Amino acid sequence: MLVLGRAQDVGLWFDMVISNLAALGAATAGPIRILALGDSLTAGYMLNPGDAFPAKLEAALKAKGYDVRLINAGVSGDTTAGGRARLSGTLADKPDRAIVELGVNDALCGVDPARVRDNLDAILSELTARGVDIFLAGMIAPRDMGPDYAGAFDAIYPGLQKKYRVPLYPFFLDGVLEQPAFTFYDGLHPTAAGIDVIVAGILPHIERWLGTPPGCVRP
């Protein structure tokens, strides 16, 4: 039995209380809430909900020991302007982190790269101001848009990575675009197998972003 008759005993008791409260907080803390802000590539166009990118990434992270919840904030057909306009509404879910995947529809429509950059810049600025950690998923322009357009568009994502010092996955559709085994008839939208390829490619980068899972000891 602890007798609180001396200053050192009081200090010991206080340290024990703080330690127990910290342990309780760690045990009852909820999962990391990750907002997936994107377009049809995130939403899961033509896919069952369980086959969409956020759902499969969540499953892959949980298998690695991460306590996460992915929030699917993908809207088919969305542009960077659309994502910017609805950002405040998506933040009502109070995410801890956000994966930003936008830009493919801008590129397909030939939107001025300067406007695309401004929209993405505003999104990243707002997330940063709200204390939300960011992971940026990059996109490249179709090559039939011409070298000037492609060069200006492709430079958007590395430029924002440098400005905000956030991790960047250079090309979200790496290994999937125009691959018949992994896309629907349009050569753009991933099938369930295509989503598996995307998740496998991006997963190591997401793990580095999240850090080692709590309670996991790695050599």
C-alpha positions in Angstrom: 0.0 0.0 0.0 1.3 3.4 -1.0 1.5 5.9 1.9 1.3 9.5 0.7 3.2 11.0 3.5 6.2 12.2 1.7 6.9 14.4 -1.3 8.6 11.5 -3.2 5.6 9.3 -2.6 3.2 11.9 -3.9 5.5 12.3 -7.0 5.5 8.5 -7.5 1.7 8.3 -7.2 1.4 11.2 -9.7 3.7 9.5 -12.2 1.7 6.2 -11.9 -1.6 8.1 -12.6 -0.2 9.8 -15.6 1.3 6.5 -16.9 -2.0 4.7 -16.5 -4.0 7.5 -18.2 -1.5 7.5 -21.1 -1.9 3.7 -21.5 -5.7 4.0 -21.3 -5.6 6.7 -24.0 -3.5 4.6 -26.3 -5.8 1.6 -25.8 -9.0 3.5 -26.5 -7.7 5.8 -29.3 -9.7 5.3 -32.5 -8.3 4.4 -35.8 -6.4 6.8 -38.0 -9.0 8.4 -40.2 -7.7 8.8 -43.8 -9.7 10.9 -46.3 -9.3 9.7 -49.9 -10.2 12.8 -51.9 -10.4 12.0 -55.5 -12.3 11.4 -58.7 -13.6 8.1 -60.3 -10.3 6.5 -59.8 -10.8 6.8 -56.0 -14.6 6.4 -56.0 -14.5 3.0 -57.7 -16.2 3.6 -61.1 -18.0 0.5 -62.2 -16.8 -1.4 -59.1 -18.4 -2.9 -56.1 -17.7 -0.7 -53.0 -15.4 -3.3 -51.5 -13.2 -3.2 -54.7 -12.7 0.5 -54.7 -9.2 1.9 -54.0 -10.0 3.2 -50.4 -11.5 -0.1 -49.3 -8.7 -2.2 -50.7 -6.0 0.1 -49.3 -7.7 -0.1 -45.9 -7.7 -3.9 -46.0 -4.0 -4.0 -47.1 -3.0 -1.6 -44.3 -4.9 -3.5 -41.7 -3.2 -6.7 -42.8 0.1 -4.9 -42.1 -1.0 -4.0 -38.6 -2.3 -0.5 -39.0 -5.5 0.7 -37.3 -7.0 2.8 -40.1 -10.3 3.9 -41.5 -10.4 5.1 -45.1 -13.1 7.6 -46.0 -14.0 7.3 -49.7 -14.5 10.9 -50.8 -14.1 10.1 -54.5 -16.6 11.6 -57.0 -16.7 10.3 -60.6 -16.0 13.0 -63.1 -14.6 15.4 -60.5 -11.9 17.9 -61.4 -9.5 19.8 -59.2 -12.0 22.6 -59.1 -14.7 20.2 -57.9 -12.5 18.8 -55.2 -11.6 22.3 -54.1 -15.3 23.3 -53.9 -16.4 20.3 -51.8 -13.3 20.1 -49.6 -14.9 21.8 -46.6 -17.8 19.4 -46.6 -15.5 16.3 -46.7 -13.5 17.7 -43.7 -16.7 17.4 -41.6 -15.5 13.7 -41.2 -12.5 15.2 -39.2 -9.8 13.1 -40.9 -6.3 12.8 -39.5 -4.7 12.4 -42.9 -5.7 12.8 -46.5 -4.7 11.2 -49.8 -5.3 13.7 -52.6 -5.9 12.1 -56.0 -7.2 14.6 -58.5 -6.3 15.9 -62.0 -7.0 13.2 -64.5 -10.3 14.8 -65.7 -8.6 18.2 -65.9 -5.9 16.7 -68.2 -8.5 14.9 -70.4 -10.4 18.2 -70.8 -7.2 20.3 -71.5 -7.7 22.6 -68.5 -5.0 25.1 -68.2 -2.2 23.6 -66.0 -2.0 26.9 -64.1 -5.6 26.5 -63.0 -5.1 22.9 -62.1 -2.1 23.9 -59.9 -4.0 26.7 -58.3 -6.8 24.4 -57.3 -4.5 21.7 -55.9 -2.5 24.3 -54.1 -5.7 25.6 -52.5 -6.6 22.1 -51.4 -3.2 21.3 -49.9 -3.1 24.7 -48.2 -6.5 24.1 -46.6 -5.6 20.6 -45.4 -2.3 22.0 -44.0 -4.1 24.7 -42.2 -6.5 22.2 -40.7 -3.6 20.1 -39.4 -4.3 17.2 -41.8 -1.2 15.3 -43.0 -1.2 15.0 -46.8 -0.2 12.3 -49.3 -0.2 13.5 -52.9 -1.1 11.1 -55.7 0.3 12.4 -59.0 -1.1 12.2 -62.5 0.4 12.8 -66.0 -1.2 14.4 -69.0 -2.2 12.4 -72.1 0.7 12.6 -74.6 -1.7 13.6 -77.4 -2.2 16.9 -75.6 1.3 17.9 -77.0 4.6 18.3 -75.3 4.1 21.8 -74.0 0.9 20.9 -72.2 2.2 17.6 -70.9 5.4 19.3 -69.6 3.4 22.0 -67.8 0.9 19.6 -66.4 3.4 16.9 -65.3 5.4 19.5 -63.4 2.4 20.4 -61.1 2.8 17.5 -58.7 6.5 17.6 -58.0 6.3 21.3 -57.6 3.6 21.0 -55.0 5.5 18.2 -53.3 8.4 20.5 -52.9 6.3 23.4 -51.7 4.4 21.5 -49.0 7.1 18.9 -48.3 4.6 16.0 -48.6 5.1 12.5 -50.0 4.3 12.0 -53.6 3.4 8.9 -55.6 4.3 10.2 -59.0 1.7 8.4 -61.1 -1.4 6.9 -59.6 -2.2 4.7 -62.6 1.3 3.3 -62.9 1.2 -0.2 -64.4 -2.5 0.1 -65.1 -3.2 2.7 -67.7 -4.1 1.3 -71.1 -3.4 -2.3 -69.8 -6.3 -4.4 -71.0 -5.8 -6.9 -68.1 -6.3 -4.1 -65.6 -8.7 -1.6 -67.1 -12.2 -1.5 -68.5 -12.9 -0.9 -72.1 -11.8 2.8 -71.9 -8.2 1.8 -71.0 -8.4 4.3 -68.1 -10.7 3.1 -65.2 -9.2 0.2 -63.2 -10.9 -3.1 -62.8 -10.7 -4.8 -59.4 -7.5 -6.4 -60.6 -6.3 -3.0 -61.6 -7.0 -1.6 -58.1 -4.9 -4.5 -56.7 -2.0 -3.3 -58.9 -2.4 0.3 -57.7 -2.6 -0.7 -54.1 0.5 -2.9 -54.4 2.4 -0.1 -55.9 1.4 2.7 -53.5 1.3 0.6 -50.3 5.1 0.9 -49.4 4.9 4.7 -49.9 1.8 4.9 -47.6 3.5 2.8 -45.0 6.5 5.1 -44.9 4.0 8.0 -44.6 2.2 6.4 -41.7 5.3 5.1 -39.9 5.6 1.8 -38.1 2.3 0.5 -36.7 1.9 0.9 -32.9 3.1 -2.2 -31.1 4.9 -3.5 -34.2 8.7 -4.1 -33.8 10.6 -4.3 -37.1 14.2 -5.3 -37.5 
